[in-house]
Amino acid sequence: MKGFARREFQLVLLRRMADYQPVLVEGAMRELGASRTEMREVNARWQRILRSRTFPRGLRRYEAVLGPAAVEERRVGDVVCEVAWWPPLPLWPGLRFEVVLAPDGSVAHEWLVRDAGVPVPRLETVDDLVPWSCVVGDLEARFGPVVHQDGDAPSRWHVTFTAPDGASYVAHFVWGLLHEVAGV
C-alpha cells in the first residue's frame, strides 16, 4: 500500500466503529475492497502518523491525507476556533468529516457531521435511531436539549436525551456517527 488517502482514512474510521457494529463495518470493508488485515495495518500506520514528530500536525496532517479543506471560523463559547471540513466520504454520503481546531492550531475535536443542504433523516421516535442513521447534530436537533459526554476513547461521544414519551436514553456515537441507543 502506497500513500495514505481517503480510502485508507475511511478504514481508520471503521476500525473504531467495529467495536460497536462489526456487521456494518464488514459490509463497508467489502464495499472498499478491504480485508480485516488491511484495516488493522492501515490503523497501525495512522497511529504511527499521529505519534510522528515529523508528520505535519493540526490541519496540515488532515490535508496531507484528505486534500485541501474548506475552513471557517466558529465561536465555541468564548473561544473562536477554526473548523475545517472535506467533501463527503464515499461510505457515508451526505456526511462530511470535520475537524475543530483550537486557537493554537491543535485538533480539539474531529467527527462526521451532516453536510450542508443534506436533509436530516426522519427521527420521530427512538425506534428511528438505528446504527449509522444519524450524527450527533441530528439527534440534538430532534431530541434536544441533550447532555453531551466524552466517551471512553477520543473517537467516541455519548449523548443523554429524553424521548417524547419522557423516557431517558444514552446514544453512543463513534466519529460522530450513531452506533447504539440504550435506556438509562
Secondary structure, DSSP 8 states (H G I E B T S, - for coil): --S--HHHHHHHHHHHHTTT-HHHHHHHHHHHT--HHHHHHHHHHHHHHHH-SSS--HHHHHHHHH---EEEEEEETTEEEEEEE-S--TTSTTEEEEEEE-TTS-EEEEEEEE-TT-------SGGG--TTS-BHHHHHHHH-S-EEEE-SSTTEEEEEEE-TTS-EEEEEEETTEEEEEEE-
